[in-house]
Amino acid sequence: MLSDQEAAALARVDEAAVGRMLMELIRIPSVTGSAAESEIQHRLGGWLERLGLEVDLWSMDLPALLADPAFPGMEVPREEAWGLVGLTEGGGDGPTLILQGHVDVVPPGDPAAWDGDPFVPRVVGDDLVYGRGACDMKAGVVAHLAALAAIRAAGLRLRGRVAVHFVVGEEDGGIGAFGTLKRGYGGDACVITEPTGGTLITANAGALTFRLSVPGKAAHASSRDAGVSAIDAYLPLHEALARLEASRNADPSPLMAEYPIPYALSVGTLRSGDWASSVPDLLVAEGRLGVRLGEEPAGARAEFERCVAEACAGHPWLREHPASVSWTGGQFASGRLAEGHPLRDEVRDACADANGWASRPRERGAPYGSDLRLYAGAGIPTLQYGPGDVRVAHSPRECVSLREVVEVARTLVLTVLRTTGVK
């Protein structure tokens, strides 16, 4: 199943280098919006240069991006954002394949929940690497680098080009991918190495961050009948949102049918009251609304707002003092690879040929948003295939198997060679 050139490139995948690179990247605490997020981009820019790529490392124009009507939202304050694109040397008439990965990670949370410093990688046995960002998604970034290094070490020249997009801010909306696409970088197809647990993700649900402000009427707690508790007023809204979630999940796409709640509606924070002996006059609830595959975000927002308005209309206090809805933070549309697009089978077959037929991944969707929707929205066929299990991401159990990182790197080697062609 392998050509001599493919076999030569696969033989040059350096397993020891994979481990070294991963642990070096985990040590950089590149939390979304932090200075280290910019630090890691500069470090990776140097690595891409040493691989012989033409590198564009630029400071993004934040005011211009934030003013763009299509800006996907942002959840953390940010003073800078760096874009990074590496391009292999100009080929002939072959296509351009984008290899994309985000470099930012979520905060580690309670340090006591970790077995050691979350940014000091810990190896268990000879295969598992623990640390913040291990699977989400520095392992995927390393897989890209290892694949390109192997192709270079084998002395192969591509007919097309590879464009490596390393982006910031994926965890809080996608400013990095948005800014990279706005700079004019595109391609004929894109593989994002988010953790997919040995499967091929060809569709993502969307997620819209909302803020629900519920008014009350302040009074002394000893005469609470003279006031209206915003907490009490919120309760019927919470019940209405639960009914809305149930109705929106009644008939999911087959790609999402394996999930109990493919399009979750979740309230993540509740803030109310400023004094124990006062009736609270405001409650603010923040959460996320899942967006169905193929659904326009504007339609999802309208349905949510209609649900809130109807619940208010049936409540004696909220009828005259309705709750208000605003849309803040990340605004992830859904996205998917067109049914029947050849990229799906190209990656599937590359995985089977590189690692054995038993590893050929099955196709599914994912109930969370990612940069896939931005590339798909730009007309670039995109899927996700990468090392790690998303169920341990964002947790103190975050880890990744080095064997799996190597398998993904080998899959990418064949995907690059077969998609772009070899001179």
Secondary structure, DSSP 8 states (H G I E B T S, - for coil): ---HHHHHHHHT--HHHHHHHHHHHHTS--BTTSHHHHHHHHHHHHHHHHTT-EEEEEE--HHHHHHSTT-----S--S--EEEEEE----SS--EEEEEEE--B-----GGGSSS-TTS-EEETTTEEESTTIIIIIHHHHHHHHHHHHHHHTT--BSSEEEEEEES-TTTT-HHHHHHHHTT---SEEEE----TTSEEEEE-EEEEEEEEEE-B-EEGGGGGGSB-HHHHHHHHHHHHHHHHHHHTSS--GGGTTSSSTT-EEEEEEEE-S-TTEE--EEEEEEEEEE-TT--HHHHHHHHHHHHHHHHHTSTTTTTS--EEEEEEEEE--EE--TT-HHHHHHHHHHHHHH-GGG---EEEESS--THHHHHHTT--EEE--SS-GGGTTSTT-EEEHHHHHHHHHHHHHHHHHHH-B-
